[in-house]
Amino acid sequence: MNISTRIETFSSEKIFHLTAVNIRDVQLDIKRLLVPINDDQIEEASIFLKIVSGNLNVKVTKKFSAKMEQMTKKKPSKKITI
């Protein structure tokens, strides 16, 4: 999905850059059998969900990267999906 030009795609310190957004609509239809004393009855309901994920590019300084690697024993990721 294209990102609107009205949305700021960079974080305040320019570390993260939003490059893509994916949106999915999900509908769950549920039927439940109610068993009262005299009459069986079916209850129906629907749940609507919107699932959104985004892809980010990560750009950090060499100093920040070295500090992260020292603390976590890993280099910071260059790309992240949230």
WOJO-V668159 format. One record per backbone hydrogen bond with DSSP energy under -0.5 kcal/mol. NH is the residue of the N-H (numbers start at 1). CO is the residue of the C=O. If there is no record, write none. Layout:
# WOJO-V668159
NH;CO  NH;CO
This chain:
# WOJO-V668159
7;4  9;7  11;16  14;11  17;57  18;9  19;17  19;55  20;55  21;1  22;53  24;51  26;49  28;47  29;27  30;45  32;43  34;32  34;41  36;34  36;39  41;34  43;32  43;41  45;30  47;28  49;26  51;24  52;50  53;22  55;20  56;80  57;17  58;78  59;15  65;61  66;62  67;63  68;64  69;65  70;66  71;67  72;68  73;69  74;68  80;56  82;54
